[in-house]
Amino acid sequence: MSTPRMAAPHDVTTAPYDVDLAHARWRKSSYSGGANDCVEVAELSEHAAVRDSKDIGRRPLLFSKAAMHALVSGIAHGPIGERWG
């Protein structure tokens, strides 16, 4: 199995104030168990936004689509966990 391309550091940033998140559809993992101790994700036109469900007033992180794909693929297929485990 090939390792997904790891995103460059500039592929993740704090959402600038001019990014309109008013109509973002935030999703929480079904594994969160209903508690507010999870992250939420919203797909935007060119990015994926990620925020802490306990503190939704803070600006979320923006991931490029390539960076988000690399993160999720790395978690799902093991390379990220293997490095830290």
C-alpha positions as CSV (number, residue, x, y, z in Angstrom):
1,M,0.0,0.0,0.0
2,S,1.3,3.4,-0.8
3,T,1.7,6.2,1.8
4,P,-0.5,9.2,1.0
5,R,1.3,12.4,0.1
6,M,1.9,14.4,3.2
7,A,0.7,18.0,2.9
8,A,3.1,20.9,3.0
9,P,3.0,23.0,6.2
10,H,1.3,25.9,4.4
11,D,-1.7,23.7,3.5
12,V,-3.2,24.3,7.0
13,T,-4.0,27.7,8.4
14,T,-6.3,29.5,10.8
15,A,-9.4,30.7,8.9
16,P,-9.0,34.3,7.9
17,Y,-11.7,36.7,9.0
18,D,-12.9,37.1,5.4
19,V,-13.8,33.4,5.0
20,D,-17.6,33.2,5.2
21,L,-18.5,30.4,7.5
22,A,-22.1,31.6,8.2
23,H,-23.6,28.9,6.0
24,A,-21.1,26.2,6.6
25,R,-22.7,22.8,7.3
26,W,-20.7,21.4,10.3
27,R,-20.6,17.6,10.8
28,K,-19.6,15.8,13.9
29,S,-18.3,12.2,13.9
30,S,-21.0,9.6,14.7
31,Y,-18.4,8.2,17.1
32,S,-18.5,11.3,19.3
33,G,-21.2,9.7,21.5
34,G,-23.2,13.0,21.7
35,A,-20.7,14.7,24.0
36,N,-19.2,18.0,23.1
37,D,-15.7,16.7,23.1
38,C,-15.1,16.2,19.4
39,V,-14.1,18.1,16.3
40,E,-16.5,19.2,13.6
41,V,-15.8,19.4,9.9
42,A,-17.3,21.6,7.2
43,E,-16.6,21.3,3.5
44,L,-16.1,24.6,1.8
45,S,-15.5,25.3,-1.9
46,E,-11.7,25.1,-1.8
47,H,-11.0,24.0,1.8
48,A,-12.2,21.9,4.7
49,A,-12.7,23.7,8.0
50,V,-12.2,22.0,11.3
51,R,-13.2,23.3,14.7
52,D,-13.4,22.3,18.3
53,S,-17.0,21.5,19.2
54,K,-16.4,22.7,22.8
55,D,-15.3,26.2,21.6
56,I,-17.1,27.0,18.3
57,G,-16.5,30.7,18.8
58,R,-12.8,30.3,17.9
59,R,-11.7,30.5,14.3
60,P,-11.5,27.0,12.7
61,L,-8.5,25.6,11.0
62,L,-8.6,25.5,7.2
63,F,-7.1,22.6,5.4
64,S,-6.6,22.4,1.7
65,K,-8.5,19.5,0.2
66,A,-5.2,17.7,-0.5
67,A,-4.1,18.2,3.2
68,M,-7.4,17.0,4.5
69,H,-7.3,13.9,2.2
70,A,-3.7,13.1,3.4
71,L,-4.8,13.5,7.0
72,V,-7.8,11.2,6.7
73,S,-6.0,8.7,4.5
74,G,-3.1,8.6,6.9
75,I,-5.4,8.0,9.9
76,A,-7.5,5.4,8.1
77,H,-4.6,3.4,6.6
78,G,-2.2,3.6,9.5
79,P,0.9,5.6,8.5
80,I,0.1,8.4,11.0
81,G,-0.7,6.1,13.9
82,E,2.4,4.0,13.2
83,R,4.7,7.0,13.5
84,W,3.3,8.0,16.8
85,G,2.4,4.6,18.3
